[in-house]
Amino acid sequence: MKPIRIALLGCVTVGGGVVKLLRRNAQDYARKLGRPLELAAIADRSLKPDRSLGITRGLITRDSAALVGRPDIDIVVELFGGLEPARSLILKALEAGKDVVTGNKALLAEHGEEIFRGAARRGLAVGFEASVGGGVPIIRTLRQALAGDRQRAVYGIVNGTCNSILTTMTGQGVEFKAALADAQKSGIAEPDPTLDIEGHDAAHKLCLLVSLAFGVLLKPERVYTEGITRVTQSDIAYARELGYAIKLLAIAKEDGGAIEARVHPTMIAAGHLLSGVGGAFNAIYIHGEALGSTMYWGLGAGQMPTATAVMADVLEIARDRIIGASARSHALGLPVEHVRRAHVKPMDDVVCEYYLRFMVRDKPGVLGAIASILGRNGISIASVIQKDRGAEKTVPIIMRTHDTPERNLKRALGQIRRLTVVDANPGFIRIEESL
């Protein structure tokens, strides 16, 4: 039985996990496919032979471009990350007739259309289950299991670093910098965590979720993106008092042909399923028109969870190759020529409730002045928390609003900032009340 031969590009964390699974589960994979999977070569400039993983000198190559064009390779697994040379190598592999598996969410968010179109022209597959949710099979779920429904909204906790930091802040009562330092010490956060804590990693993943849920193409620059660096311990405490938890959510909604696409800290009801997702876990909560709400939860990162998602794609593609399928399944769940451009709703038009935090001088009429400005801008107040001054010169005023367009809120906050009795820049966090 001729084996299905795999070329691996990159063998650091996830790549190492793929090698482990190929060695550990070789007999199981052969039984599932009816023929073996074989690791033909690994392209990695810094890789050395490793007897424990079965990586011999003969498996290692420094010439990734030559590897993806070799006629004995069936599937190319790209785990380099980044935009280049990953993009060029994937396109070269497709030109050579190879199916591709990748976990590269940044690449697919930026250049997915070019890659998916290149695969479709040649009847080849692009598997990318590992790009969102780590070990959570959300890509396959949206493309296949939920294909019979129309999706109305997607809410995702899709960055384990941010979720772990917010969990630490909530559970231990520490500020952001201390929680970040703890995450870096434990290896959950990178030495340079900017991509995660500023929300960009979640925005890349949201682009892919939007394409699968709504059949549209979306670039990261069109996703409103805000990270967690300005969330304070006070915000977490007041959120708890109001009955909420704070999560970094990737949110997409379909509204009359327009798409809301945003990533930002969000208050959700403390009793909601998403509020209980802690640590480095990910969860994607989907609202379908017919099915209603479902949630998919699991480890969102790490060597073996992500490697498991990679191997799920490898096995699916290998099956198609074995049965001789003339064309692979559509990567985005529909023919690429039917995928349309996303019409994104401006953030000014987004309507939601808001948590507002003001630090004000303890003088008569301050609350009334703020409430008056909010009222003139069409913003009604749902609840207020006002603390005694004690020994401090300023006091916090906490408000929760009813639904209002974001443009109204921005205009009102601009006017409130000019009040001489307001000592600090007002803080606000969006609330998703009815997920």
Secondary structure in CASP SS format (residue, H / E / C, confidence):
PFRMAT SS
TARGET T0000
AUTHOR 0000-0000-0000
METHOD secondary structure of the structure
MODEL  1
M C 1.00
K C 1.00
P C 1.00
I E 1.00
R E 1.00
I E 1.00
A E 1.00
L E 1.00
L E 1.00
G C 1.00
C C 1.00
V C 1.00
T H 1.00
V H 1.00
G H 1.00
G H 1.00
G H 1.00
V H 1.00
V H 1.00
K H 1.00
L H 1.00
L H 1.00
R H 1.00
R H 1.00
N C 1.00
A H 1.00
Q H 1.00
D H 1.00
Y H 1.00
A H 1.00
R H 1.00
K H 1.00
L H 1.00
G C 1.00
R C 1.00
P C 1.00
L E 1.00
E E 1.00
L E 1.00
A E 1.00
A E 1.00
I E 1.00
A E 1.00
D C 1.00
R C 1.00
S C 1.00
L C 1.00
K C 1.00
P C 1.00
D E 1.00
R H 1.00
S H 1.00
L H 1.00
G C 1.00
I E 1.00
T C 1.00
R H 1.00
G H 1.00
L H 1.00
I E 1.00
T E 1.00
R C 1.00
D C 1.00
S H 1.00
A H 1.00
A H 1.00
L H 1.00
V H 1.00
G C 1.00
R C 1.00
P C 1.00
D C 1.00
I C 1.00
D C 1.00
I E 1.00
V E 1.00
V E 1.00
E E 1.00
L C 1.00
F C 1.00
G C 1.00
G C 1.00
L C 1.00
E C 1.00
P C 1.00
A H 1.00
R H 1.00
S H 1.00
L H 1.00
I H 1.00
L H 1.00
K H 1.00
A H 1.00
L H 1.00
E H 1.00
A C 1.00
G C 1.00
K C 1.00
D E 1.00
V E 1.00
V E 1.00
T E 1.00
G C 1.00
N C 1.00
K H 1.00
A H 1.00
L H 1.00
L H 1.00
A H 1.00
E H 1.00
H H 1.00
G H 1.00
E H 1.00
E H 1.00
I H 1.00
F H 1.00
R H 1.00
G H 1.00
A H 1.00
A H 1.00
R H 1.00
R C 1.00
G C 1.00
L C 1.00
A C 1.00
V E 1.00
G E 1.00
F C 1.00
E H 1.00
A H 1.00
S H 1.00
V C 1.00
G C 1.00
G C 1.00
G C 1.00
V C 1.00
P C 1.00
I H 1.00
I H 1.00
R H 1.00
T H 1.00
L H 1.00
R H 1.00
Q H 1.00
A H 1.00
L C 1.00
A C 1.00
G C 1.00
D C 1.00
R C 1.00
Q E 1.00
R E 1.00
A E 1.00
V E 1.00
Y E 1.00
G E 1.00
I E 1.00
V C 1.00
N C 1.00
G H 1.00
T H 1.00
C H 1.00
N H 1.00
S H 1.00
I H 1.00
L H 1.00
T H 1.00
T H 1.00
M H 1.00
T H 1.00
G H 1.00
Q H 1.00
G C 1.00
V C 1.00
E C 1.00
F H 1.00
K H 1.00
A H 1.00
A H 1.00
L H 1.00
A H 1.00
D H 1.00
A H 1.00
Q H 1.00
K H 1.00
S C 1.00
G C 1.00
I C 1.00
A C 1.00
E C 1.00
P C 1.00
D C 1.00
P C 1.00
T H 1.00
L H 1.00
D H 1.00
I H 1.00
E C 1.00
G C 1.00
H H 1.00
D H 1.00
A H 1.00
A H 1.00
H H 1.00
K H 1.00
L H 1.00
C H 1.00
L H 1.00
L H 1.00
V H 1.00
S H 1.00
L H 1.00
A H 1.00
F H 1.00
G C 1.00
V E 1.00
L E 1.00
L C 1.00
K C 1.00
P H 1.00
E H 1.00
R H 1.00
V C 1.00
Y E 1.00
T E 1.00
E C 1.00
G C 1.00
I C 1.00
T C 1.00
R C 1.00
V C 1.00
T C 1.00
Q H 1.00
S H 1.00
D H 1.00
I H 1.00
A H 1.00
Y H 1.00
A H 1.00
R H 1.00
E H 1.00
L H 1.00
G C 1.00
Y E 1.00
A E 1.00
I E 1.00
K E 1.00
L E 1.00
L E 1.00
A E 1.00
I E 1.00
A E 1.00
K E 1.00
E E 1.00
D E 1.00
G C 1.00
G C 1.00
A E 1.00
I E 1.00
E E 1.00
A E 1.00
R E 1.00
V E 1.00
H E 1.00
P E 1.00
T E 1.00
M E 1.00
I E 1.00
A E 1.00
A C 1.00
G C 1.00
H C 1.00
L H 1.00
L H 1.00
S H 1.00
G H 1.00
V C 1.00
G C 1.00
G C 1.00
A C 1.00
F E 1.00
N E 1.00
A E 1.00
I E 1.00
Y E 1.00
I E 1.00
H E 1.00
G E 1.00
E C 1.00
A C 1.00
L C 1.00
G E 1.00
S E 1.00
T E 1.00
M E 1.00
Y E 1.00
W E 1.00
G E 1.00
L E 1.00
G C 1.00
A C 1.00
G C 1.00
Q H 1.00
M H 1.00
P H 1.00
T H 1.00
A H 1.00
T H 1.00
A H 1.00
V H 1.00
M H 1.00
A H 1.00
D H 1.00
V H 1.00
L H 1.00
E H 1.00
I H 1.00
A H 1.00
R H 1.00
D H 1.00
R H 1.00
I H 1.00
I H 1.00
G C 1.00
A C 1.00
S C 1.00
A C 1.00
R C 1.00
S C 1.00
H C 1.00
A C 1.00
L C 1.00
G C 1.00
L C 1.00
P C 1.00
V H 1.00
E H 1.00
H H 1.00
V C 1.00
R E 1.00
R E 1.00
A C 1.00
H C 1.00
V E 1.00
K C 1.00
P C 1.00
M H 1.00
D H 1.00
D H 1.00
V C 1.00
V E 1.00
C E 1.00
E E 1.00
Y E 1.00
Y E 1.00
L E 1.00
R E 1.00
F E 1.00
M E 1.00
V E 1.00
R E 1.00
D C 1.00
K C 1.00
P C 1.00
G C 1.00
V H 1.00
L H 1.00
G H 1.00
A H 1.00
I H 1.00
A H 1.00
S H 1.00
I H 1.00
L H 1.00
G H 1.00
R H 1.00
N C 1.00
G C 1.00
I C 1.00
S C 1.00
I E 1.00
A E 1.00
S E 1.00
V E 1.00
I E 1.00
Q E 1.00
K C 1.00
D C 1.00
R C 1.00
G C 1.00
A C 1.00
E C 1.00
K C 1.00
T E 1.00
V E 1.00
P E 1.00
I E 1.00
I E 1.00
M E 1.00
R E 1.00
T E 1.00
H C 1.00
D C 1.00
T E 1.00
P E 1.00
E H 1.00
R H 1.00
N H 1.00
L H 1.00
K H 1.00
R H 1.00
A H 1.00
L H 1.00
G H 1.00
Q H 1.00
I H 1.00
R H 1.00
R C 1.00
L C 1.00
T C 1.00
V C 1.00
V E 1.00
D C 1.00
A C 1.00
N C 1.00
P C 1.00
G E 1.00
F E 1.00
I E 1.00
R E 1.00
I E 1.00
E E 1.00
E C 1.00
S C 1.00
L C 1.00
END
